[in-house]
Amino acid sequence: MRVALAFLRGDLSAAGRVVPPTGFTARLTLLTAAAMAFLAVFALALSLATGRLADRWSEALARSATIRISAPAEQMQAQVQAVLAVLSTTPGIATYRALESEEMKALLGPWFGPDLPVDSLPLPQLIEVTETAEGIDAEGLRLRLAAEVPGAILDDHTRWRRPLVAAAERLRMLGLLSLVLIGGAMAGMITLAAQAALAANGQVIRVLRLVGARDAFIAKAFVRRFTLRGLAGAVLGTAAGMIAIALLPATDEAGAFLTGLGFAGAGWLWPLVIPPLAAVVAYVATRAAALRMLKGIR
């Protein structure tokens, strides 16, 4: 902690004044760090949001199933009662119920409109099943239904759940990869800015060497100045990104993903990690660039 505070305070010696406090390199470093931090906030929000989405989809679909009954109208009620009797003796089922015609109409409304004549259409009867934490033996239940109610088909949502969860997981990995690429881009830009500053101050560096200054002493000035610039820019960019995320629409049922791209609860603490990481990236990039450039300045 003392070393970090001493580094932030710096010194008033000649080394502390080698790098100009203003100019092109200062603006470039601040702008780069701010822009990269702003993008990092959104990449982090995307990664966390898709992680929550994957967990929500996995949990919601894993504990639900649907039984579809296709039968002539005169046999429908009898088959529904037979399926309900099977479900009443099936372990692992928490609740089950047959959907009403109004619920069927609401499910089909987004595709066919609110005026769909449900009663006049030969629609299958749906039975909603909610599983317990232990779950059901899906294959065993399918065999029972095939033997006792041939018109009933069990859909445990596996074919829907796996692609959705896999897609959400890939989006989360893309968000994390974006963070890595953003960090690399920031390191590259800060390296270029540091090299430009070193080249512009080549004459000053030669004079410092003549009076006995070592390369480590000279590099310290560049490392400190560019690290502080990177930290300041990252703080500004992170703050702007968090404000932009806070202004996004809140999560709702109609668009849980598009309107849920944000932070929740303790997740708001994650963006606070970005400025220190940006400072570390700036420190490493500038130190490597400074030592490499100083070897070439004679």
Secondary structure, 3 states (H helix, E strand, C coil): CHHHHHHHHCCCCHHHHCCCCCCHHHHHHHHHHHHHHHHHHHHHHHHHHHHHHHHHHHHHHHCEEEEEECCCHHHHHHHHHHHHHHHHCCCCEEEEEECCHHHHHHHHHHHHCCCCCHHHCCCCEEEEEEECCCCCCHHHHHHHHHHHCCCEEEECCHHHHHHHHHHHHHHHHHHHHHHHHHHHHHHHHHHHHHHHHHHHCHHHHHHHHHCCCCHHHHHHHHHHHHHHHHHHHHHHHHHHHHHHHHCCCCCCCCCCCHHHCCCCHHHHHHHHHHHHHHHHHHHHHHHHHHHHHHHHCC
